[in-house]
Structures are given as structure tokens and as C-alpha cells.
């Protein structure tokens, strides 16, 4: 497998405060790597650093290698060309990501117009294919529909259609199934799994849902306080976690059935420091 994304000692600071300590990992084509940890552990900061979406007052060190180029060295106009075409991101709340006064079909065509040279007729046809692919046509959803007329799961499918419109090499999914019921969550994640397999797309899955991670991810990164405290194959991490924080995380989450955002999980300081040494 070819490596799509390689993070090398990436760190993020806001002034003198460390938000993300040096982290390193990679994601291969067709692979799903999950990032989990309690709220405030640095998961979303990591995702936004990769996308170049952090506030200007944040400073980054290290490397973000996407298909052999360091994204940190790219000017903003070059990053804009990559976002939505080669790297796509799906956020947690679709109502803030979608334009409430534009029809969903127009929002999908906007992505295609921005990143392709296809004709108007081809873009219209591609939009319909995308709506079919994410199951919206079958559900009776018209491209003329507005976001507020759709369910939460349907809005997430619209965002997914926009994300995959240009067949990106990397999809970053940031807590994007959190607000969905279990059945809809399974349907949407099953669709992402299919798309990753069909298009050899790498997926970085940011989630606190350990059950979802265990089912869909091949590798997992455990984060706490801006650090990766443990990483490895998903089954290995779940079956034999070595770090006390990972053990506590799995225990609190009832071995993967917990779906609520995780708050602070206490780990005795002496044990934690011993594991970090």
C-alpha cells in the first residue's frame, strides 16, 4: 500500500501554550486510522492542522506530508485547491457546514465547478450520480431540497456527497456520526467503508465512539492532553491495551459501547508518569 498521509513530529502552539505535542503517524491508501480520546485531547486540533484550518495565532512545527508534499509549506491558494479535491473533511454538525439558503444540489455542483473543468451538463449528471451513491435518491430526496427539510442523517449524506465529489485521496471525518442514531450511523459508516475500498481512499476517523472505531478502523491512535499515548492495530489495542490511560478509557467506555463525548478520565499520576517514562 502507498502512504497517503504521513505526520512527522507535528506540534501546535498558541502563544506559549502547547496545544498539540509532537505526534507522528501515517495513513495508507484504502486504510482507516482512528483517533480517539476524551474531549480536549487534541483530536480536532490535529484534524484542522492537517487541513490548514487553525487560527492564524496558532503556530505549527513538524511536517504534514500528503502524497509526498509538505502541506505546511504550501501557500493558502494551493491549499484551497487541495481542499475538497484531494483532501476532504466532513464535520460533526451539517447545519453549520451546509448553506441553509441554497439547495443541496447546487451545493454539490459548487464543489464540482470549483475543482473540475467539467461541462455544466456533466456536472449536473455527476451531481445526480452522487445523490444516488449516498442513498438520497432512494430516500426520495430531491437535489432541489433545502438542508432544513432533511433529517440529520440525510444532511450528513449531503456533506459526504460533497466530500467525495472529486474522489479525494484522503477523507477526514471529524465526529461526523455523533448526532446520528445507531442505525443511521452504521449506514453512513458502511458507505464510507465502501467508498474507501472502491476508490482506495485513506480515511482519518476522529471519534470518541470506541464501538464504531473497533468495527471500522484498522489502526487507532489514543490521545490525551495533546499527546498520542498509545497506538497500534485496533484489535491489539482493544484486546491488550498497554497504557493505563487506554485501559481506563476502555473501562469507562464499557468496552466500546459508550457513545457520549468523553470527559476527564482520572489515571493515578504515578502510574501515568511511569508509563510515559
N, C-alpha and C positions, 0 to 999 in steps of 0.2 A: 504494500500500500504506500502511496505517496503522502507525504506530510503536507497538509494544507495550512495549518497554523502552528507556529512554534513561539512560545513565550519564553524569553530568556531574561531572568532576573528583573522582571518588571516590578517597579516600585512607584507609588504615588504619594505625593506630599501636598498638603495645603498649608503654606507658610512653613512653620517649623514642625507641624504635626504630621506624623506618619499615618496615612490612611490605608495604604497597602504596602506591606513589606515585600522584599524581593521574592517573586514567585516564578516558577519555571514549570512548563508542561507543554505537551503537543497534542494536536488532534489530526488524525489521518482521514483521508478521503473515505466516505462511507461509514465513519465511526461516530458514535455518540459518546461524548465525555460530559459527565455531570459535575456540577459544582454545588455543594450544599454546606449548610452551617446555619447557626442562629441568625436572627435579624441583626444587622450591623457588623457582620463578619467580613464584609468586603466583596460579596458576590457581585452585586450590581455595579460597584465601582470598577471591578475587573472587566465586566462586560462593556461598560461605557468607555473605559480606557482603550479597549480594542477598537471600538467604533469611532474613537476620536470625538466623543460627545461630552467629555468632562468640562466643567467651567474653566475659564482661562486662568484663574488664580491657582489651579492645580498644576503641579509640575511632575513630569514623568522621567524616570531613568530606566535603563534596560532596553530590551528590544522586543518588538512585536512583528515577527516575521510571517507575512502572509504570502504564500506562493513565491517565496524567495526574495521578497522586498520588505524592507523595514517600514511599517506604516508610520512610525514616529517621525520619519524624515520627510514624509510626503507633505506638500502644501495642501491647504484646505480645498482648493478646486480639484485636485487629484483625488482626495478622499471623498469628495462629493460624487465623483464619477464611480468610485468603488462601491459606495453605499447604495444598496438597492439593486446593484447589478451583480457584483461578485461577492459582496458580503451583505447579508440581510439580517434584520433583527425584528423580532416580534415581542411586543411589550405586554405587561400584565393587564393593563386596562385599555380595551379597544376604544372606548368612547372618548378618551383623550388623544388617542393616536389617529382616529378617523376624523375627517372633516364632517361635522354634523349637517352642513347645508349643501353638501354635494352627494349626488347619487353614487352608490357603491361602484357601479360600472365605470363611471367617469374617474373614480379614484384609482381603479386598476389600470385604466388606459393612460392615466397620467404617468404612472411608473414606466410603462412601455414606451410612451412618447419620449420621455426623458432619457432613457438608456438604450434605445434601439433606433434604427433607421427604417423600420418597417412602415409600409404604407398604411393609410387610415383604414382601409378595408381589412388588411391583415391584422392590424391591432384590434379591431372590433371582433374579428374571428378568434383571435388569441384570448381576448377577454372572456368570451363565452366558453372557450375550452377550459380556462382556469376556474370559472364558476362551476363548470361540470366536475372538474377534477377534485375540488374541495367539497363536493356534495351539496352545493347550494341550489343548483338547478333542480336536482331530485327532490329537494325540500320545498320547491315552489317559490324560491326567492328570485326575483327579477333583478337584472342589472340596473333597473330604474328605481329600485328601493333606496330609501334613506336609512342611515345607520340606526336611528331611533326606533324604526319599525321592526328591527331584528332582535332576536334573543342574544344573550351574551355569547353562547357558543357559535351562533351564526356570525356575529361580528368578528370573533376570533378567526373564523374561517375566511372572512374577507381579508383580514390582515395577513393570513397565511398565503392567500392567493396573490396578494401584492408582493409578499416576500419572495415567492418562488417564480414570479413572472419572468424574470431574466435568467432563471436556472443558476442561482448563486452557488459558488463552491463551498461557502460557509453560511450556516444559519445559526444565529444566536437567539435562543428562546429564553427570555428573562421572566420567570414566574408566570408564563402566559396561560397556564391552565388553573391558576389558583382560584379564580372566581367561578369555575365550572363545576357542575355536579359530576359525580364519579363516572357516570355513563358517557357524558359528553367529553369528559377529559380523556377517557380511553379511546373514543372515536378520533379525537383530534390528534392524540399522540400516535395512534396507529397510522394515521395519514402521514404524519411527519416521518415515521419509520419507513413507510413505503417510498416516500419521496427521496429519502436519504439513500435507500437501496437502489432505486431506479436511476437516480442522477449522480450516484457516487458523491453525495453531498455530505460534508462534515457538519456535525451538529454539536454546539456547546449549549448544554441544557442547564440553566440556572434554576434551582428548585429547592424548597425545603421539604418536599414530599418524598420521603425515602422509599415508599412503596412504588411510586412511579419511577424513581431512579433505578431501583433494583430490577424492574421489569424491562426498561428501555435502554439503559446505558451500559456500555461495555467497560468503561473506566470511570472512576469517581475521585474527586478532589474534596477533602474535608477542610473547611476553612474556619478559623477562629481568630478574632481580633486582627484581621488583615493578613493572616499567615495561613499557608497550607500546612496543616499539622499532620496530615496523612494522605496518601494517595496510592492507587493501585487498581487492580482488576475489581470490578464490582462485587462479584461473588466472594472474592478473598476478603475484601473489606467487611462485608456483611457477615461472613461466616467466622472470621477470626480477626477482629479489629485489634490493632496493637497499641494505639494511643488511648490514654484514659478519657480524653475528650470524645473520641469516636465511640468508645464504649458507652459513655454517658448519653451521647446523642442517640444512639440506637436504643438504649434503655428507655429514655424519655419518650421516644417516638414509637414505643411498643412494637419494635422490630419492623418498622416500615408502614404501619397503618395510620400514623399521625399525619394530618393534612393541614393543620393550622400553622401559621408562622411561628417559628421557634424563638423564644426569648432567651434570657441568660440562663445557661446551664452550669451550675456550680461544679467545679472539679477541685479537690483539695490542692492547694498551692504547691505543697511539697511534691506531690505525685506528678503534677503538671510540669514543674520545673525539672524533675528527674527525667521525664520523657523528652523534654526539649533539649536536654544536655547532649 
